[in-house]
Amino acid sequence: MTFSSAWILGSTSATAQAIITELARQGCRRFHLIARNQQRNEHLAQTLRSDHPGVDVTTDSVDLATPKPIESPEPFDLYLITAGVMGDAEQARVNSDQAQWITQVNFTGLIPWLTAIVSEERIQQPGALWVFSSVAADRGRPSNYHYGAAKAGLTRFCEGLLLRCQGHPFAVRILKAGFITSPMTEGKAPPLLCTAPETIAKDLLRHPQRRGIEYIPWWWDPVMKLVRRLPASLASKL
């Protein structure tokens, strides 16, 4: 499977930019980039056009915290969703607005987009939806339970989409990511546990045909199996 067109929600994230660069390097010629910060998004589009002459790049801006009517996007080979925020976990414990913002951007704000993408008509044709979730979805932690709960909800929703698409040519891929080197994780994750977004991009596009739920990098799978089995007395210290 090769992708000649890609629709990206959360295009200015470090992970999305690495995947976009790798897609272009492999011959993807049409991109639609969607992000909250339109200025940064336009700069990314200009860089993409400059580095890869001949690519067709369009942009749009969206704030997932502000619900709005969503129309089904035009057909693309790949729909990639990396949009999300870590938020301020300390503030979310005492501030309902922060708590709601984390939940809205990471989960409920994505549901209209996912619903529009995975239409009955679209799943009859070849294509792929890749959604970034998180290992934080696997177990509640006192340090970031708002983020983890939102990602858990996103994972379950997308698992339903995955099962709905069984037997159809349209593939759903749910990516439970560990720490990825980015401004989002800077100062919040041990450097030894962080993976470069370029490494993630190359690994994902080495097997573009995959569907299902997978951990990235792969070694987060055994790590999270252990974390899920920790007694509550130990889990409370995470």
Helices and strands as residue ranges (DSSP letters): E 5-9, H 14-25, E 30-35, H 38-51, E 56-61, E 78-81, H 89-94, H 96-103, I 104-108, H 111-117, G 122-124, E 127-134, G 135-137, H 145-164, E 170-177, G 191-193, H 197-206, E 212-216, H 220-228, H 232-235
